[in-house]
Amino acid sequence: MFPRAKSLTMSGRRIAAAWIRHHSVTTDLIENMDKKATWDRFYAENRNRTTTFKNFEWFFGFDAIRDFIMPSLQTKSHGDALLHVLDMGCGTSAIGPCIYRHSHLPVRVTCADISPIAVRQMLEHIQANTIQPHNASSQLEFVELDCMELQTRYVCRSVDLIVDKGTTDALLRSKEGKGKAGLVLKQCLKVLRSSGSLLQFSDEDPDARLLWLETEAQEAGVMSSDVSVQEVGELRGMTYYCYQGGSQRCSRSHPGPVWFVTCPLHWHTHYTLICTV
């Protein structure tokens, strides 16, 4: 069995097990993790199981990856300017709010998810439980956004850090998601600043994920600079990794047509809560 096939099979079983523990089972769950309806149902059922809201964390929570995220932010200071951080496919995770709460540097944290149900639950939770940021200038927002449409919200070279905790994994495991995962990566690399970083947290083996990252970046007409992998740790018998990279323009004279199209300069209107102090 090829490395990627083995990794996807193991991860598919793990995700299915999580759904069984928390939700009614559907036979096409694994094949449809790239669909909005799948996640609407997931978060609606998860919320209906309890009388009080509780953050749902895929893989692990903030404490497990704090030492990957916060040091990365420290290297990107723009003086008093806000650092733009995107938690892509946030669901009802507390990762984004925790970055907002703990960052010494001023940050604008955008928690984005395709499911309006997840976004609404997070909005209601934050409205009822105010978070005080470490830096008084920091901002926190929750946005309904398809991660395949990042360029409808962000202009080129405008984001300092993108956190991807399981979002790419969900797309790669889906029946129709592999091409979508490649598109998401290309858009991430395009909206990142030249000094920016993409952090992918995944249970996929490095020999498979690194090859995929390099291949997709090259096809897009960019190259991922200083792509690295570190082991996060083991949880429930599964080893997790952090893949970190940035982007820079290729030196070749004829770049690919996808990467160098003009970035749209308009912004979509989203249901958003801005938290400031």
C-alpha positions as CSV (number, residue, x, y, z in Angstrom):
1,M,0.0,0.0,0.0
2,F,1.3,3.4,-0.9
3,P,2.1,5.8,2.0
4,R,-0.7,8.2,1.1
5,A,-3.2,5.4,0.7
6,K,-2.2,4.0,4.1
7,S,-2.4,7.4,5.8
8,L,-5.8,8.3,4.4
9,T,-7.2,4.9,5.4
10,M,-6.1,5.2,8.9
11,S,-7.3,8.8,9.2
12,G,-10.6,7.9,7.6
13,R,-11.2,5.3,10.3
14,R,-10.3,7.8,13.1
15,I,-12.7,10.4,11.7
16,A,-15.5,7.9,11.4
17,A,-14.9,6.8,15.0
18,A,-15.2,10.4,16.1
19,W,-18.5,10.8,14.3
20,I,-19.8,7.5,15.8
21,R,-19.0,8.8,19.3
22,H,-20.8,12.1,18.8
23,H,-23.3,11.7,15.9
24,S,-25.6,9.4,14.1
25,V,-23.7,7.6,11.4
26,T,-24.1,8.0,7.6
27,T,-22.4,5.7,5.2
28,D,-21.1,8.6,3.0
29,L,-19.6,10.6,5.8
30,I,-16.0,10.2,4.8
31,E,-16.7,10.9,1.2
32,N,-18.5,14.1,1.9
33,M,-16.3,16.0,4.3
34,D,-15.8,18.6,1.6
35,K,-19.5,19.5,1.7
36,K,-21.1,22.3,3.6
37,A,-24.2,20.2,4.4
38,T,-22.0,17.6,6.2
39,W,-20.6,20.1,8.6
40,D,-23.9,21.9,9.1
41,R,-25.3,18.6,10.3
42,F,-22.2,17.8,12.4
43,Y,-22.3,21.0,14.4
44,A,-26.0,21.0,14.8
45,E,-26.0,17.5,16.2
46,N,-23.0,18.1,18.4
47,R,-24.7,21.2,19.9
48,N,-28.0,19.4,20.4
49,R,-26.3,16.7,22.6
50,T,-25.6,19.2,25.4
51,T,-27.4,22.0,27.2
52,T,-24.3,24.1,27.3
53,F,-21.9,25.0,24.6
54,K,-18.5,23.3,24.5
55,N,-15.8,23.8,21.9
56,F,-15.2,20.8,19.7
57,E,-11.6,20.1,18.9
58,W,-10.4,18.0,16.0
59,F,-7.1,16.2,16.8
60,F,-6.3,18.4,19.9
61,G,-6.7,21.8,21.5
62,F,-4.6,24.9,21.7
63,D,-2.3,23.7,24.5
64,A,-1.0,20.9,22.4
65,I,0.1,23.3,19.6
66,R,0.7,26.6,21.4
67,D,4.5,26.2,21.1
68,F,4.1,26.0,17.3
69,I,1.8,28.9,16.8
70,M,2.9,31.6,19.3
71,P,6.7,31.5,18.4
72,S,5.7,31.8,14.7
73,L,3.8,35.0,15.5
74,Q,6.7,36.5,17.4
75,T,8.9,36.5,14.2
76,K,6.3,38.5,12.2
77,S,5.9,41.8,14.1
78,H,5.0,44.9,12.1
79,G,5.5,47.3,14.9
80,D,2.1,48.5,16.0
81,A,0.3,47.1,13.0
82,L,-2.0,44.2,13.5
83,L,-0.8,40.8,12.4
84,H,-3.4,39.0,10.3
85,V,-4.1,35.5,11.5
86,L,-6.5,33.1,9.8
87,D,-7.9,30.0,11.5
88,M,-9.1,28.2,8.4
89,G,-11.9,25.8,8.8
90,C,-12.2,26.7,12.5
91,G,-15.5,24.9,13.3
92,T,-16.2,25.5,17.0
93,S,-12.5,25.2,18.0
94,A,-11.0,27.5,20.6
95,I,-7.8,27.9,18.7
96,G,-8.6,31.3,17.2
97,P,-9.9,32.8,20.5
98,C,-6.9,31.4,22.3
99,I,-4.5,33.1,19.9
100,Y,-6.4,36.3,20.4
101,R,-6.3,35.9,24.2
102,H,-2.6,35.0,24.5
103,S,-0.8,36.9,21.8
104,H,1.5,39.6,23.2
105,L,1.6,41.2,19.7
106,P,-1.5,43.0,18.3
107,V,-3.4,40.5,16.1
108,R,-6.5,40.4,14.0
109,V,-7.7,36.8,14.3
110,T,-10.2,35.6,11.7
111,C,-12.0,32.4,12.5
112,A,-13.5,31.2,9.2
113,D,-15.7,28.2,8.5
114,I,-18.0,27.1,5.7
115,S,-20.7,26.2,8.2
116,P,-22.9,29.1,9.3
117,I,-24.1,26.9,12.1
118,A,-20.6,26.6,13.5
119,V,-20.0,30.4,13.0
120,R,-23.2,31.3,14.8
121,Q,-22.5,29.0,17.7
122,M,-19.1,30.6,18.2
123,L,-20.5,34.1,17.9
124,E,-23.2,33.4,20.5
125,H,-20.5,31.8,22.8
126,I,-18.2,34.8,22.6
127,Q,-21.0,37.3,23.1
128,A,-22.0,35.5,26.3
129,N,-18.4,34.9,27.4
130,T,-16.2,37.9,26.7
131,I,-12.5,37.2,26.2
132,Q,-9.9,39.8,27.2
133,P,-6.9,39.9,24.9
134,H,-3.4,40.2,26.2
135,N,-2.9,43.1,23.7
136,A,-5.6,45.7,23.9
137,S,-5.4,46.4,20.2
138,S,-6.1,42.9,19.1
139,Q,-9.3,41.9,17.3
140,L,-11.3,38.7,16.9
141,E,-13.8,37.9,14.2
142,F,-15.9,35.0,13.1
143,V,-16.7,34.7,9.4
144,E,-18.7,32.3,7.2
145,L,-16.3,31.6,4.4
146,D,-15.5,28.7,2.0
147,C,-11.8,28.1,2.3
148,M,-11.7,27.7,-1.5
149,E,-12.6,31.4,-1.8
150,L,-9.9,33.0,0.3
151,Q,-9.1,35.4,-2.5
152,T,-12.6,36.9,-2.3
153,R,-11.7,38.2,1.2
154,Y,-8.0,38.7,1.2
155,V,-5.8,40.5,-1.2
156,C,-2.4,39.2,-2.2
157,R,0.3,39.2,0.5
158,S,-2.0,40.3,3.3
159,V,-2.0,37.4,5.8
160,D,0.8,36.7,8.3
161,L,-0.3,33.3,9.6
162,I,-2.7,30.6,8.5
163,V,-3.6,27.8,10.9
164,D,-5.0,24.6,9.2
165,K,-5.9,22.1,11.8
166,G,-7.4,19.2,9.9
167,T,-9.1,21.2,7.1
168,T,-6.8,20.0,4.4
169,D,-7.0,16.5,5.8
170,A,-10.8,16.5,5.5
171,L,-10.6,17.6,1.9
172,L,-8.0,15.1,0.9
173,R,-10.1,12.3,2.4
174,S,-13.2,13.3,0.6
175,K,-14.4,11.7,-2.7
176,E,-14.3,15.0,-4.6
177,G,-11.9,16.8,-2.3
178,K,-8.4,16.3,-3.6
179,G,-8.6,19.0,-6.2
180,K,-10.3,21.3,-3.7
181,A,-7.4,20.7,-1.3
182,G,-4.9,21.7,-4.0
183,L,-6.9,24.9,-4.7
184,V,-7.0,25.8,-1.0
185,L,-3.2,25.4,-0.7
186,K,-2.7,27.6,-3.8
187,Q,-4.9,30.3,-2.4
188,C,-3.2,30.1,1.0
189,L,0.2,30.6,-0.5
190,K,-1.1,33.6,-2.6
191,V,-2.6,35.5,0.3
192,L,0.3,34.9,2.6
193,R,2.9,37.7,3.0
194,S,6.4,36.8,1.8
195,S,7.3,36.5,5.5
196,G,4.0,34.6,6.3
197,S,3.6,31.0,7.4
198,L,1.1,28.2,6.8
199,L,0.9,25.7,9.6
200,Q,-0.8,22.5,8.7
201,F,-1.6,20.1,11.6
202,S,-2.2,16.6,10.3
203,D,-1.9,12.9,11.0
204,E,-0.6,12.2,7.5
205,D,2.8,10.7,7.2
206,P,5.6,13.2,6.2
207,D,6.7,11.1,3.2
208,A,3.2,11.6,1.7
209,R,2.3,15.2,2.8
210,L,5.6,16.8,2.0
211,L,5.5,15.4,-1.5
212,W,1.9,16.6,-2.0
213,L,2.8,20.1,-0.7
214,E,5.8,20.4,-3.0
215,T,3.9,19.1,-6.0
216,E,0.9,21.4,-5.6
217,A,3.1,24.5,-5.0
218,Q,5.1,23.8,-8.1
219,E,2.1,23.3,-10.2
220,A,0.7,26.6,-9.0
221,G,3.8,28.5,-10.1
222,V,5.2,29.1,-6.6
223,M,7.6,27.2,-4.5
224,S,7.1,26.6,-0.8
225,S,10.2,27.9,1.0
226,D,11.7,26.2,4.0
227,V,9.0,23.5,4.2
228,S,9.5,21.7,7.5
229,V,7.8,19.1,9.6
230,Q,7.8,18.6,13.3
231,E,6.1,15.9,15.4
232,V,3.4,17.3,17.6
233,G,2.9,14.1,19.6
234,E,0.8,11.0,19.9
235,L,-2.9,10.9,20.8
236,R,-5.0,7.8,21.0
237,G,-2.4,5.8,19.1
238,M,-2.1,8.3,16.2
239,T,1.0,10.5,15.6
240,Y,0.4,14.1,14.6
241,Y,2.6,16.5,12.7
242,C,3.0,20.2,12.1
243,Y,3.9,21.1,8.5
244,Q,5.2,24.6,8.2
245,G,5.9,26.6,5.0
246,G,5.6,29.9,3.3
247,S,5.6,31.0,-0.3
248,Q,7.7,33.0,-2.8
249,R,7.4,33.5,-6.4
250,C,9.1,31.0,-8.7
251,S,12.2,32.3,-10.5
252,R,11.2,30.7,-13.8
253,S,10.2,33.1,-16.5
254,H,6.9,31.6,-17.4
255,P,4.9,31.1,-14.2
256,G,1.7,28.9,-14.1
257,P,-1.5,30.7,-15.0
258,V,-3.3,30.0,-11.8
259,W,-0.9,31.6,-9.4
260,F,-0.2,34.9,-11.1
261,V,-3.8,36.0,-11.9
262,T,-4.6,39.4,-10.5
263,C,-5.9,39.2,-6.9
264,P,-9.5,40.5,-6.6
265,L,-9.6,43.7,-4.5
266,H,-13.2,43.5,-3.4
267,W,-14.4,42.1,-0.1
268,H,-17.4,39.9,0.4
269,T,-19.9,40.8,3.1
270,H,-19.9,38.3,5.9
271,Y,-21.8,38.0,9.2
272,T,-19.0,39.1,11.5
273,L,-18.4,40.0,15.2
274,I,-15.4,42.1,15.9
275,C,-14.2,41.8,19.5
276,T,-12.0,44.7,20.8
277,V,-11.4,46.3,24.1
